Amino acid sequence: MSEYVRRLTKTEFKRSYIIIDKAHRTMFPSPGIYFKISIENQVIDAKVDRFHRIYVGFNVRDLLNFETNRIAVFTKNPDGTYSLSSRKR
C-alpha cells in the first residue's frame, strides 16, 4: 500500500483541500477522474482538480479533527480506493 502524508497549510485547512505534491501525483488518478475515499465509516467521491488539489469538504475536516491534527494521511488500498486519516503533529 502506498501512503501520502502531508501537513496541512493554513490555506488548505481554511478552504478544505489538500494539495498533492509532485512526488506523489502518480499515486492518485489523473485530474477530473472521480475516486473513492473512505473516512472512518463513510465513503465519499472525490477528484483531483487541474491544480492537483483534492477537496475534502467541511464535514470531513471536522470528522478528522483537522483543527488540532493538521497532518493528513492518504493510503492507497489494494482495491484502488483510498483511506484518509489524520495524525497529530
PyMOL Python script that loads the backbone (N, CA, C, O; Angstrom):
from pymol import cmd

cmd.read_pdbstr("""\
ATOM      1  N   MET A   1       0.834  -1.185   0.000  1.00  0.00           N
ATOM      2  CA  MET A   1       0.000   0.000   0.000  1.00  0.00           C
ATOM      3  C   MET A   1       0.879   1.248   0.000  1.00  0.00           C
ATOM      4  O   MET A   1       1.882   1.320   0.710  1.00  0.00           O
ATOM      5  N   SER A   2       0.488   2.214  -0.797  1.00  0.00           N
ATOM      6  CA  SER A   2       1.191   3.490  -0.862  1.00  0.00           C
ATOM      7  C   SER A   2       0.593   4.443   0.159  1.00  0.00           C
ATOM      8  O   SER A   2      -0.583   4.343   0.509  1.00  0.00           O
ATOM      9  N   GLU A   3       1.421   5.370   0.631  1.00  0.00           N
ATOM     10  CA  GLU A   3       0.949   6.335   1.622  1.00  0.00           C
ATOM     11  C   GLU A   3       1.449   7.732   1.261  1.00  0.00           C
ATOM     12  O   GLU A   3       2.593   7.903   0.840  1.00  0.00           O
ATOM     13  N   TYR A   4       0.589   8.715   1.428  1.00  0.00           N
ATOM     14  CA  TYR A   4       0.936  10.115   1.205  1.00  0.00           C
ATOM     15  C   TYR A   4       0.594  10.877   2.475  1.00  0.00           C
ATOM     16  O   TYR A   4      -0.567  10.942   2.878  1.00  0.00           O
ATOM     17  N   VAL A   5       1.607  11.448   3.098  1.00  0.00           N
ATOM     18  CA  VAL A   5       1.442  12.183   4.351  1.00  0.00           C
ATOM     19  C   VAL A   5       1.747  13.650   4.080  1.00  0.00           C
ATOM     20  O   VAL A   5       2.774  13.990   3.493  1.00  0.00           O
ATOM     21  N   ARG A   6       0.828  14.515   4.521  1.00  0.00           N
ATOM     22  CA  ARG A   6       1.016  15.942   4.273  1.00  0.00           C
ATOM     23  C   ARG A   6       0.541  16.750   5.477  1.00  0.00           C
ATOM     24  O   ARG A   6      -0.548  16.527   6.006  1.00  0.00           O
ATOM     25  N   ARG A   7       1.371  17.680   5.890  1.00  0.00           N
ATOM     26  CA  ARG A   7       0.968  18.641   6.923  1.00  0.00           C
ATOM     27  C   ARG A   7       0.194  19.750   6.227  1.00  0.00           C
ATOM     28  O   ARG A   7       0.703  20.387   5.305  1.00  0.00           O
ATOM     29  N   LEU A   8      -1.035  19.978   6.668  1.00  0.00           N
ATOM     30  CA  LEU A   8      -1.890  20.960   6.015  1.00  0.00           C
ATOM     31  C   LEU A   8      -1.444  22.383   6.321  1.00  0.00           C
ATOM     32  O   LEU A   8      -1.102  22.713   7.456  1.00  0.00           O
ATOM     33  N   THR A   9      -1.455  23.216   5.290  1.00  0.00           N
ATOM     34  CA  THR A   9      -1.177  24.637   5.485  1.00  0.00           C
ATOM     35  C   THR A   9      -2.443  25.315   6.000  1.00  0.00           C
ATOM     36  O   THR A   9      -3.518  24.717   5.995  1.00  0.00           O
ATOM     37  N   LYS A  10      -2.316  26.551   6.439  1.00  0.00           N
ATOM     38  CA  LYS A  10      -3.492  27.293   6.904  1.00  0.00           C
ATOM     39  C   LYS A  10      -4.525  27.448   5.794  1.00  0.00           C
ATOM     40  O   LYS A  10      -5.726  27.354   6.046  1.00  0.00           O
ATOM     41  N   THR A  11      -4.066  27.684   4.572  1.00  0.00           N
ATOM     42  CA  THR A  11      -4.984  27.845   3.440  1.00  0.00           C
ATOM     43  C   THR A  11      -5.695  26.535   3.130  1.00  0.00           C
ATOM     44  O   THR A  11      -6.903  26.534   2.894  1.00  0.00           O
ATOM     45  N   GLU A  12      -4.971  25.427   3.128  1.00  0.00           N
ATOM     46  CA  GLU A  12      -5.597  24.130   2.884  1.00  0.00           C
ATOM     47  C   GLU A  12      -6.662  23.852   3.948  1.00  0.00           C
ATOM     48  O   GLU A  12      -7.755  23.382   3.630  1.00  0.00           O
ATOM     49  N   PHE A  13      -6.342  24.139   5.190  1.00  0.00           N
ATOM     50  CA  PHE A  13      -7.302  23.918   6.271  1.00  0.00           C
ATOM     51  C   PHE A  13      -8.534  24.803   6.101  1.00  0.00           C
ATOM     52  O   PHE A  13      -9.667  24.338   6.227  1.00  0.00           O
ATOM     53  N   LYS A  14      -8.301  26.073   5.815  1.00  0.00           N
ATOM     54  CA  LYS A  14      -9.409  27.033   5.699  1.00  0.00           C
ATOM     55  C   LYS A  14     -10.327  26.698   4.526  1.00  0.00           C
ATOM     56  O   LYS A  14     -11.548  26.818   4.637  1.00  0.00           O
ATOM     57  N   ARG A  15      -9.744  26.278   3.403  1.00  0.00           N
ATOM     58  CA  ARG A  15     -10.526  26.044   2.185  1.00  0.00           C
ATOM     59  C   ARG A  15     -10.871  24.573   1.953  1.00  0.00           C
ATOM     60  O   ARG A  15     -11.468  24.232   0.932  1.00  0.00           O
ATOM     61  N   SER A  16     -10.507  23.718   2.874  1.00  0.00           N
ATOM     62  CA  SER A  16     -10.858  22.282   2.847  1.00  0.00           C
ATOM     63  C   SER A  16     -10.348  21.532   1.622  1.00  0.00           C
ATOM     64  O   SER A  16     -11.079  20.738   1.030  1.00  0.00           O
ATOM     65  N   TYR A  17      -9.104  21.780   1.244  1.00  0.00           N
ATOM     66  CA  TYR A  17      -8.496  20.971   0.189  1.00  0.00           C
ATOM     67  C   TYR A  17      -7.113  20.524   0.627  1.00  0.00           C
ATOM     68  O   TYR A  17      -6.538  21.075   1.566  1.00  0.00           O
ATOM     69  N   ILE A  18      -6.589  19.526  -0.059  1.00  0.00           N
ATOM     70  CA  ILE A  18      -5.252  19.007   0.218  1.00  0.00           C
ATOM     71  C   ILE A  18      -4.505  18.965  -1.103  1.00  0.00           C
ATOM     72  O   ILE A  18      -4.961  18.357  -2.071  1.00  0.00           O
ATOM     73  N   ILE A  19      -3.370  19.609  -1.132  1.00  0.00           N
ATOM     74  CA  ILE A  19      -2.532  19.645  -2.342  1.00  0.00           C
ATOM     75  C   ILE A  19      -1.723  18.351  -2.425  1.00  0.00           C
ATOM     76  O   ILE A  19      -1.202  17.864  -1.422  1.00  0.00           O
ATOM     77  N   ILE A  20      -1.631  17.815  -3.619  1.00  0.00           N
ATOM     78  CA  ILE A  20      -0.796  16.637  -3.857  1.00  0.00           C
ATOM     79  C   ILE A  20       0.537  17.130  -4.405  1.00  0.00           C
ATOM     80  O   ILE A  20       0.585  17.751  -5.467  1.00  0.00           O
ATOM     81  N   ASP A  21       1.612  16.856  -3.685  1.00  0.00           N
ATOM     82  CA  ASP A  21       2.910  17.325  -4.174  1.00  0.00           C
ATOM     83  C   ASP A  21       3.346  16.498  -5.387  1.00  0.00           C
ATOM     84  O   ASP A  21       2.826  15.412  -5.643  1.00  0.00           O
ATOM     85  N   LYS A  22       4.300  17.037  -6.113  1.00  0.00           N
ATOM     86  CA  LYS A  22       4.713  16.457  -7.392  1.00  0.00           C
ATOM     87  C   LYS A  22       5.192  15.010  -7.258  1.00  0.00           C
ATOM     88  O   LYS A  22       4.950  14.194  -8.148  1.00  0.00           O
ATOM     89  N   ALA A  23       5.857  14.694  -6.174  1.00  0.00           N
ATOM     90  CA  ALA A  23       6.400  13.350  -5.984  1.00  0.00           C
ATOM     91  C   ALA A  23       5.315  12.294  -5.795  1.00  0.00           C
ATOM     92  O   ALA A  23       5.573  11.110  -6.015  1.00  0.00           O
ATOM     93  N   HIS A  24       4.104  12.692  -5.392  1.00  0.00           N
ATOM     94  CA  HIS A  24       3.040  11.733  -5.103  1.00  0.00           C
ATOM     95  C   HIS A  24       1.886  11.767  -6.108  1.00  0.00           C
ATOM     96  O   HIS A  24       0.894  11.065  -5.911  1.00  0.00           O
ATOM     97  N   ARG A  25       1.981  12.542  -7.153  1.00  0.00           N
ATOM     98  CA  ARG A  25       0.878  12.678  -8.112  1.00  0.00           C
ATOM     99  C   ARG A  25       0.551  11.371  -8.821  1.00  0.00           C
ATOM    100  O   ARG A  25      -0.601  11.146  -9.193  1.00  0.00           O
ATOM    101  N   THR A  26       1.527  10.520  -9.012  1.00  0.00           N
ATOM    102  CA  THR A  26       1.265   9.251  -9.701  1.00  0.00           C
ATOM    103  C   THR A  26       0.473   8.277  -8.828  1.00  0.00           C
ATOM    104  O   THR A  26      -0.067   7.291  -9.331  1.00  0.00           O
ATOM    105  N   MET A  27       0.403   8.548  -7.531  1.00  0.00           N
ATOM    106  CA  MET A  27      -0.355   7.692  -6.613  1.00  0.00           C
ATOM    107  C   MET A  27      -1.864   7.887  -6.797  1.00  0.00           C
ATOM    108  O   MET A  27      -2.647   6.991  -6.482  1.00  0.00           O
ATOM    109  N   PHE A  28      -2.271   9.050  -7.303  1.00  0.00           N
ATOM    110  CA  PHE A  28      -3.679   9.408  -7.434  1.00  0.00           C
ATOM    111  C   PHE A  28      -4.110   9.382  -8.898  1.00  0.00           C
ATOM    112  O   PHE A  28      -3.273   9.450  -9.798  1.00  0.00           O
ATOM    113  N   PRO A  29      -5.424   9.282  -9.134  1.00  0.00           N
ATOM    114  CA  PRO A  29      -5.913   9.333 -10.510  1.00  0.00           C
ATOM    115  C   PRO A  29      -5.603  10.682 -11.171  1.00  0.00           C
ATOM    116  O   PRO A  29      -5.292  11.659 -10.490  1.00  0.00           O
ATOM    117  N   SER A  30      -5.692  10.719 -12.482  1.00  0.00           N
ATOM    118  CA  SER A  30      -5.483  11.964 -13.226  1.00  0.00           C
ATOM    119  C   SER A  30      -6.554  12.978 -12.858  1.00  0.00           C
ATOM    120  O   SER A  30      -7.636  12.593 -12.416  1.00  0.00           O
ATOM    121  N   PRO A  31      -6.275  14.271 -13.032  1.00  0.00           N
ATOM    122  CA  PRO A  31      -7.287  15.292 -12.737  1.00  0.00           C
ATOM    123  C   PRO A  31      -8.601  15.039 -13.474  1.00  0.00           C
ATOM    124  O   PRO A  31      -8.614  14.659 -14.645  1.00  0.00           O
ATOM    125  N   GLY A  32      -9.708  15.261 -12.757  1.00  0.00           N
ATOM    126  CA  GLY A  32     -11.036  15.111 -13.331  1.00  0.00           C
ATOM    127  C   GLY A  32     -11.652  13.739 -13.175  1.00  0.00           C
ATOM    128  O   GLY A  32     -12.843  13.571 -13.440  1.00  0.00           O
ATOM    129  N   ILE A  33     -10.888  12.762 -12.757  1.00  0.00           N
ATOM    130  CA  ILE A  33     -11.402  11.400 -12.596  1.00  0.00           C
ATOM    131  C   ILE A  33     -11.797  11.178 -11.135  1.00  0.00           C
ATOM    132  O   ILE A  33     -10.993  11.389 -10.227  1.00  0.00           O
ATOM    133  N   TYR A  34     -13.038  10.753 -10.921  1.00  0.00           N
ATOM    134  CA  TYR A  34     -13.525  10.522  -9.564  1.00  0.00           C
ATOM    135  C   TYR A  34     -12.955   9.229  -8.991  1.00  0.00           C
ATOM    136  O   TYR A  34     -12.710   8.263  -9.714  1.00  0.00           O
ATOM    137  N   PHE A  35     -12.752   9.234  -7.676  1.00  0.00           N
ATOM    138  CA  PHE A  35     -12.299   8.052  -6.964  1.00  0.00           C
ATOM    139  C   PHE A  35     -12.923   8.051  -5.569  1.00  0.00           C
ATOM    140  O   PHE A  35     -13.455   9.068  -5.123  1.00  0.00           O
ATOM    141  N   LYS A  36     -12.858   6.918  -4.889  1.00  0.00           N
ATOM    142  CA  LYS A  36     -13.481   6.748  -3.577  1.00  0.00           C
ATOM    143  C   LYS A  36     -12.453   6.961  -2.466  1.00  0.00           C
ATOM    144  O   LYS A  36     -11.322   6.479  -2.535  1.00  0.00           O
ATOM    145  N   ILE A  37     -12.882   7.697  -1.441  1.00  0.00           N
ATOM    146  CA  ILE A  37     -12.066   7.881  -0.238  1.00  0.00           C
ATOM    147  C   ILE A  37     -12.907   7.425   0.954  1.00  0.00           C
ATOM    148  O   ILE A  37     -14.030   7.892   1.144  1.00  0.00           O
ATOM    149  N   SER A  38     -12.362   6.520   1.745  1.00  0.00           N
ATOM    150  CA  SER A  38     -13.067   6.114   2.960  1.00  0.00           C
ATOM    151  C   SER A  38     -12.474   6.866   4.146  1.00  0.00           C
ATOM    152  O   SER A  38     -11.259   6.940   4.333  1.00  0.00           O
ATOM    153  N   ILE A  39     -13.388   7.418   4.936  1.00  0.00           N
ATOM    154  CA  ILE A  39     -13.023   8.201   6.106  1.00  0.00           C
ATOM    155  C   ILE A  39     -13.871   7.679   7.250  1.00  0.00           C
ATOM    156  O   ILE A  39     -15.098   7.777   7.229  1.00  0.00           O
ATOM    157  N   GLU A  40     -13.194   7.117   8.257  1.00  0.00           N
ATOM    158  CA  GLU A  40     -13.928   6.483   9.353  1.00  0.00           C
ATOM    159  C   GLU A  40     -14.848   5.425   8.738  1.00  0.00           C
ATOM    160  O   GLU A  40     -14.348   4.476   8.135  1.00  0.00           O
ATOM    161  N   ASN A  41     -16.156   5.550   8.867  1.00  0.00           N
ATOM    162  CA  ASN A  41     -17.096   4.580   8.287  1.00  0.00           C
ATOM    163  C   ASN A  41     -17.849   5.142   7.100  1.00  0.00           C
ATOM    164  O   ASN A  41     -18.859   4.571   6.686  1.00  0.00           O
ATOM    165  N   GLN A  42     -17.382   6.251   6.541  1.00  0.00           N
ATOM    166  CA  GLN A  42     -18.049   6.892   5.417  1.00  0.00           C
ATOM    167  C   GLN A  42     -17.185   6.778   4.164  1.00  0.00           C
ATOM    168  O   GLN A  42     -15.957   6.738   4.238  1.00  0.00           O
ATOM    169  N   VAL A  43     -17.852   6.728   3.015  1.00  0.00           N
ATOM    170  CA  VAL A  43     -17.144   6.723   1.729  1.00  0.00           C
ATOM    171  C   VAL A  43     -17.638   7.921   0.939  1.00  0.00           C
ATOM    172  O   VAL A  43     -18.843   8.130   0.796  1.00  0.00           O
ATOM    173  N   ILE A  44     -16.692   8.713   0.423  1.00  0.00           N
ATOM    174  CA  ILE A  44     -17.057   9.870  -0.381  1.00  0.00           C
ATOM    175  C   ILE A  44     -16.412   9.755  -1.754  1.00  0.00           C
ATOM    176  O   ILE A  44     -15.385   9.096  -1.916  1.00  0.00           O
ATOM    177  N   ASP A  45     -17.026  10.404  -2.743  1.00  0.00           N
ATOM    178  CA  ASP A  45     -16.435  10.519  -4.070  1.00  0.00           C
ATOM    179  C   ASP A  45     -15.626  11.807  -4.094  1.00  0.00           C
ATOM    180  O   ASP A  45     -16.087  12.849  -3.626  1.00  0.00           O
ATOM    181  N   ALA A  46     -14.437  11.731  -4.634  1.00  0.00           N
ATOM    182  CA  ALA A  46     -13.577  12.907  -4.725  1.00  0.00           C
ATOM    183  C   ALA A  46     -12.882  12.891  -6.074  1.00  0.00           C
ATOM    184  O   ALA A  46     -12.875  11.877  -6.771  1.00  0.00           O
ATOM    185  N   LYS A  47     -12.303  14.018  -6.430  1.00  0.00           N
ATOM    186  CA  LYS A  47     -11.493  14.070  -7.644  1.00  0.00           C
ATOM    187  C   LYS A  47     -10.377  15.071  -7.435  1.00  0.00           C
ATOM    188  O   LYS A  47     -10.456  15.957  -6.584  1.00  0.00           O
ATOM    189  N   VAL A  48      -9.348  14.910  -8.224  1.00  0.00           N
ATOM    190  CA  VAL A  48      -8.218  15.824  -8.229  1.00  0.00           C
ATOM    191  C   VAL A  48      -8.522  16.898  -9.257  1.00  0.00           C
ATOM    192  O   VAL A  48      -8.923  16.583 -10.378  1.00  0.00           O
ATOM    193  N   ASP A  49      -8.338  18.173  -8.894  1.00  0.00           N
ATOM    194  CA  ASP A  49      -8.583  19.232  -9.876  1.00  0.00           C
ATOM    195  C   ASP A  49      -7.312  19.486 -10.692  1.00  0.00           C
ATOM    196  O   ASP A  49      -6.288  18.842 -10.466  1.00  0.00           O
ATOM    197  N   ARG A  50      -7.379  20.407 -11.620  1.00  0.00           N
ATOM    198  CA  ARG A  50      -6.241  20.647 -12.528  1.00  0.00           C
ATOM    199  C   ARG A  50      -5.027  21.254 -11.833  1.00  0.00           C
ATOM    200  O   ARG A  50      -3.935  21.303 -12.398  1.00  0.00           O
ATOM    201  N   PHE A  51      -5.232  21.718 -10.596  1.00  0.00           N
ATOM    202  CA  PHE A  51      -4.120  22.259  -9.806  1.00  0.00           C
ATOM    203  C   PHE A  51      -3.608  21.235  -8.791  1.00  0.00           C
ATOM    204  O   PHE A  51      -2.864  21.580  -7.873  1.00  0.00           O
ATOM    205  N   HIS A  52      -4.010  19.980  -8.963  1.00  0.00           N
ATOM    206  CA  HIS A  52      -3.589  18.864  -8.119  1.00  0.00           C
ATOM    207  C   HIS A  52      -3.995  19.046  -6.662  1.00  0.00           C
ATOM    208  O   HIS A  52      -3.197  18.856  -5.743  1.00  0.00           O
ATOM    209  N   ARG A  53      -5.280  19.426  -6.475  1.00  0.00           N
ATOM    210  CA  ARG A  53      -5.857  19.561  -5.142  1.00  0.00           C
ATOM    211  C   ARG A  53      -7.025  18.593  -5.022  1.00  0.00           C
ATOM    212  O   ARG A  53      -7.768  18.374  -5.979  1.00  0.00           O
ATOM    213  N   ILE A  54      -7.175  18.024  -3.850  1.00  0.00           N
ATOM    214  CA  ILE A  54      -8.328  17.183  -3.544  1.00  0.00           C
ATOM    215  C   ILE A  54      -9.167  17.949  -2.534  1.00  0.00           C
ATOM    216  O   ILE A  54      -8.688  18.286  -1.451  1.00  0.00           O
ATOM    217  N   TYR A  55     -10.419  18.225  -2.885  1.00  0.00           N
ATOM    218  CA  TYR A  55     -11.326  18.897  -1.951  1.00  0.00           C
ATOM    219  C   TYR A  55     -11.975  17.862  -1.057  1.00  0.00           C
ATOM    220  O   TYR A  55     -12.554  16.886  -1.536  1.00  0.00           O
ATOM    221  N   VAL A  56     -11.876  18.081   0.259  1.00  0.00           N
ATOM    222  CA  VAL A  56     -12.419  17.110   1.198  1.00  0.00           C
ATOM    223  C   VAL A  56     -13.704  17.597   1.871  1.00  0.00           C
ATOM    224  O   VAL A  56     -14.451  16.781   2.410  1.00  0.00           O
ATOM    225  N   GLY A  57     -13.972  18.866   1.854  1.00  0.00           N
ATOM    226  CA  GLY A  57     -15.216  19.386   2.422  1.00  0.00           C
ATOM    227  C   GLY A  57     -15.145  19.607   3.920  1.00  0.00           C
ATOM    228  O   GLY A  57     -14.315  19.021   4.616  1.00  0.00           O
ATOM    229  N   PHE A  58     -16.016  20.447   4.393  1.00  0.00           N
ATOM    230  CA  PHE A  58     -16.013  20.821   5.799  1.00  0.00           C
ATOM    231  C   PHE A  58     -16.360  19.650   6.716  1.00  0.00           C
ATOM    232  O   PHE A  58     -15.770  19.513   7.788  1.00  0.00           O
ATOM    233  N   ASN A  59     -17.307  18.806   6.309  1.00  0.00           N
ATOM    234  CA  ASN A  59     -17.687  17.692   7.180  1.00  0.00           C
ATOM    235  C   ASN A  59     -16.528  16.728   7.405  1.00  0.00           C
ATOM    236  O   ASN A  59     -16.375  16.199   8.506  1.00  0.00           O
ATOM    237  N   VAL A  60     -15.716  16.491   6.389  1.00  0.00           N
ATOM    238  CA  VAL A  60     -14.555  15.616   6.527  1.00  0.00           C
ATOM    239  C   VAL A  60     -13.517  16.274   7.424  1.00  0.00           C
ATOM    240  O   VAL A  60     -12.903  15.618   8.266  1.00  0.00           O
ATOM    241  N   ARG A  61     -13.331  17.552   7.241  1.00  0.00           N
ATOM    242  CA  ARG A  61     -12.362  18.289   8.058  1.00  0.00           C
ATOM    243  C   ARG A  61     -12.721  18.174   9.532  1.00  0.00           C
ATOM    244  O   ARG A  61     -11.853  17.945  10.374  1.00  0.00           O
ATOM    245  N   ASP A  62     -14.002  18.333   9.839  1.00  0.00           N
ATOM    246  CA  ASP A  62     -14.446  18.231  11.228  1.00  0.00           C
ATOM    247  C   ASP A  62     -14.375  16.797  11.738  1.00  0.00           C
ATOM    248  O   ASP A  62     -13.991  16.564  12.885  1.00  0.00           O
ATOM    249  N   LEU A  63     -14.741  15.840  10.898  1.00  0.00           N
ATOM    250  CA  LEU A  63     -14.732  14.437  11.279  1.00  0.00           C
ATOM    251  C   LEU A  63     -13.334  13.976  11.682  1.00  0.00           C
ATOM    252  O   LEU A  63     -13.175  13.235  12.652  1.00  0.00           O
ATOM    253  N   LEU A  64     -12.334  14.413  10.942  1.00  0.00           N
ATOM    254  CA  LEU A  64     -10.956  14.007  11.227  1.00  0.00           C
ATOM    255  C   LEU A  64     -10.255  14.930  12.212  1.00  0.00           C
ATOM    256  O   LEU A  64      -9.083  14.727  12.529  1.00  0.00           O
ATOM    257  N   ASN A  65     -10.965  15.943  12.697  1.00  0.00           N
ATOM    258  CA  ASN A  65     -10.418  16.858  13.684  1.00  0.00           C
ATOM    259  C   ASN A  65      -9.132  17.533  13.172  1.00  0.00           C
ATOM    260  O   ASN A  65      -8.132  17.606  13.887  1.00  0.00           O
ATOM    261  N   PHE A  66      -9.176  18.021  11.930  1.00  0.00           N
ATOM    262  CA  PHE A  66      -8.004  18.654  11.339  1.00  0.00           C
ATOM    263  C   PHE A  66      -7.609  19.946  12.037  1.00  0.00           C
ATOM    264  O   PHE A  66      -6.501  20.441  11.829  1.00  0.00           O
ATOM    265  N   GLU A  67      -8.489  20.502  12.859  1.00  0.00           N
ATOM    266  CA  GLU A  67      -8.135  21.745  13.544  1.00  0.00           C
ATOM    267  C   GLU A  67      -6.959  21.526  14.497  1.00  0.00           C
ATOM    268  O   GLU A  67      -6.086  22.385  14.623  1.00  0.00           O
ATOM    269  N   THR A  68      -6.943  20.377  15.161  1.00  0.00           N
ATOM    270  CA  THR A  68      -5.836  20.093  16.079  1.00  0.00           C
ATOM    271  C   THR A  68      -4.816  19.128  15.481  1.00  0.00           C
ATOM    272  O   THR A  68      -3.646  19.145  15.862  1.00  0.00           O
ATOM    273  N   ASN A  69      -5.257  18.289  14.547  1.00  0.00           N
ATOM    274  CA  ASN A  69      -4.352  17.329  13.902  1.00  0.00           C
ATOM    275  C   ASN A  69      -4.217  17.717  12.433  1.00  0.00           C
ATOM    276  O   ASN A  69      -5.004  17.269  11.600  1.00  0.00           O
ATOM    277  N   ARG A  70      -3.266  18.513  12.123  1.00  0.00           N
ATOM    278  CA  ARG A  70      -3.174  19.037  10.758  1.00  0.00           C
ATOM    279  C   ARG A  70      -2.341  18.180   9.818  1.00  0.00           C
ATOM    280  O   ARG A  70      -1.856  18.679   8.803  1.00  0.00           O
ATOM    281  N   ILE A  71      -2.169  16.923  10.128  1.00  0.00           N
ATOM    282  CA  ILE A  71      -1.434  16.036   9.229  1.00  0.00           C
ATOM    283  C   ILE A  71      -2.428  15.057   8.617  1.00  0.00           C
ATOM    284  O   ILE A  71      -3.059  14.269   9.321  1.00  0.00           O
ATOM    285  N   ALA A  72      -2.556  15.120   7.295  1.00  0.00           N
ATOM    286  CA  ALA A  72      -3.462  14.240   6.558  1.00  0.00           C
ATOM    287  C   ALA A  72      -2.666  13.051   6.033  1.00  0.00           C
ATOM    288  O   ALA A  72      -1.537  13.202   5.568  1.00  0.00           O
ATOM    289  N   VAL A  73      -3.266  11.875   6.112  1.00  0.00           N
ATOM    290  CA  VAL A  73      -2.615  10.652   5.653  1.00  0.00           C
ATOM    291  C   VAL A  73      -3.550   9.944   4.672  1.00  0.00           C
ATOM    292  O   VAL A  73      -4.620   9.473   5.055  1.00  0.00           O
ATOM    293  N   PHE A  74      -3.139   9.872   3.406  1.00  0.00           N
ATOM    294  CA  PHE A  74      -3.861   9.113   2.390  1.00  0.00           C
ATOM    295  C   PHE A  74      -3.155   7.774   2.226  1.00  0.00           C
ATOM    296  O   PHE A  74      -1.932   7.717   2.102  1.00  0.00           O
ATOM    297  N   THR A  75      -3.927   6.713   2.228  1.00  0.00           N
ATOM    298  CA  THR A  75      -3.394   5.379   1.986  1.00  0.00           C
ATOM    299  C   THR A  75      -4.130   4.791   0.794  1.00  0.00           C
ATOM    300  O   THR A  75      -5.361   4.764   0.767  1.00  0.00           O
ATOM    301  N   LYS A  76      -3.378   4.323  -0.186  1.00  0.00           N
ATOM    302  CA  LYS A  76      -3.997   3.677  -1.351  1.00  0.00           C
ATOM    303  C   LYS A  76      -4.164   2.199  -1.043  1.00  0.00           C
ATOM    304  O   LYS A  76      -3.192   1.495  -0.771  1.00  0.00           O
ATOM    305  N   ASN A  77      -5.395   1.742  -1.088  1.00  0.00           N
ATOM    306  CA  ASN A  77      -5.722   0.356  -0.778  1.00  0.00           C
ATOM    307  C   ASN A  77      -5.533  -0.533  -2.011  1.00  0.00           C
ATOM    308  O   ASN A  77      -5.555  -0.037  -3.138  1.00  0.00           O
ATOM    309  N   PRO A  78      -5.351  -1.827  -1.809  1.00  0.00           N
ATOM    310  CA  PRO A  78      -5.155  -2.742  -2.953  1.00  0.00           C
ATOM    311  C   PRO A  78      -6.310  -2.741  -3.963  1.00  0.00           C
ATOM    312  O   PRO A  78      -6.105  -3.042  -5.139  1.00  0.00           O
ATOM    313  N   ASP A  79      -7.522  -2.405  -3.506  1.00  0.00           N
ATOM    314  CA  ASP A  79      -8.668  -2.404  -4.429  1.00  0.00           C
ATOM    315  C   ASP A  79      -8.798  -1.098  -5.217  1.00  0.00           C
ATOM    316  O   ASP A  79      -9.756  -0.932  -5.972  1.00  0.00           O
ATOM    317  N   GLY A  80      -7.851  -0.170  -5.054  1.00  0.00           N
ATOM    318  CA  GLY A  80      -7.864   1.078  -5.812  1.00  0.00           C
ATOM    319  C   GLY A  80      -8.558   2.229  -5.109  1.00  0.00           C
ATOM    320  O   GLY A  80      -8.556   3.352  -5.612  1.00  0.00           O
ATOM    321  N   THR A  81      -9.150   1.967  -3.959  1.00  0.00           N
ATOM    322  CA  THR A  81      -9.755   3.041  -3.174  1.00  0.00           C
ATOM    323  C   THR A  81      -8.694   3.651  -2.271  1.00  0.00           C
ATOM    324  O   THR A  81      -7.568   3.160  -2.199  1.00  0.00           O
ATOM    325  N   TYR A  82      -9.057   4.714  -1.591  1.00  0.00           N
ATOM    326  CA  TYR A  82      -8.140   5.418  -0.712  1.00  0.00           C
ATOM    327  C   TYR A  82      -8.755   5.550   0.666  1.00  0.00           C
ATOM    328  O   TYR A  82      -9.977   5.601   0.806  1.00  0.00           O
ATOM    329  N   SER A  83      -7.917   5.605   1.672  1.00  0.00           N
ATOM    330  CA  SER A  83      -8.348   5.882   3.039  1.00  0.00           C
ATOM    331  C   SER A  83      -7.704   7.197   3.453  1.00  0.00           C
ATOM    332  O   SER A  83      -6.553   7.473   3.117  1.00  0.00           O
ATOM    333  N   LEU A  84      -8.458   7.999   4.182  1.00  0.00           N
ATOM    334  CA  LEU A  84      -7.952   9.286   4.676  1.00  0.00           C
ATOM    335  C   LEU A  84      -8.073   9.288   6.187  1.00  0.00           C
ATOM    336  O   LEU A  84      -9.139   9.010   6.737  1.00  0.00           O
ATOM    337  N   SER A  85      -6.976   9.603   6.851  1.00  0.00           N
ATOM    338  CA  SER A  85      -6.971   9.714   8.301  1.00  0.00           C
ATOM    339  C   SER A  85      -6.115  10.905   8.686  1.00  0.00           C
ATOM    340  O   SER A  85      -5.528  11.564   7.828  1.00  0.00           O
ATOM    341  N   SER A  86      -6.048  11.176   9.973  1.00  0.00           N
ATOM    342  CA  SER A  86      -5.221  12.288  10.437  1.00  0.00           C
ATOM    343  C   SER A  86      -4.277  11.795  11.521  1.00  0.00           C
ATOM    344  O   SER A  86      -4.520  10.789  12.187  1.00  0.00           O
ATOM    345  N   ARG A  87      -3.208  12.531  11.669  1.00  0.00           N
ATOM    346  CA  ARG A  87      -2.219  12.246  12.716  1.00  0.00           C
ATOM    347  C   ARG A  87      -1.934  13.526  13.468  1.00  0.00           C
ATOM    348  O   ARG A  87      -2.121  14.630  12.955  1.00  0.00           O
ATOM    349  N   LYS A  88      -1.482  13.355  14.682  1.00  0.00           N
ATOM    350  CA  LYS A  88      -1.059  14.532  15.447  1.00  0.00           C
ATOM    351  C   LYS A  88       0.320  14.939  14.978  1.00  0.00           C
ATOM    352  O   LYS A  88       1.107  14.124  14.497  1.00  0.00           O
ATOM    353  N   ARG A  89       0.586  16.211  15.130  1.00  0.00           N
ATOM    354  CA  ARG A  89       1.890  16.740  14.694  1.00  0.00           C
ATOM    355  C   ARG A  89       3.017  16.141  15.477  1.00  0.00           C
ATOM    356  O   ARG A  89       4.178  16.474  15.239  1.00  0.00           O
TER     357      ARG A  89
END
""", "prot")
cmd.dss("prot")
cmd.show_as("cartoon", "prot")
cmd.util.cbc("prot")
cmd.orient("prot")
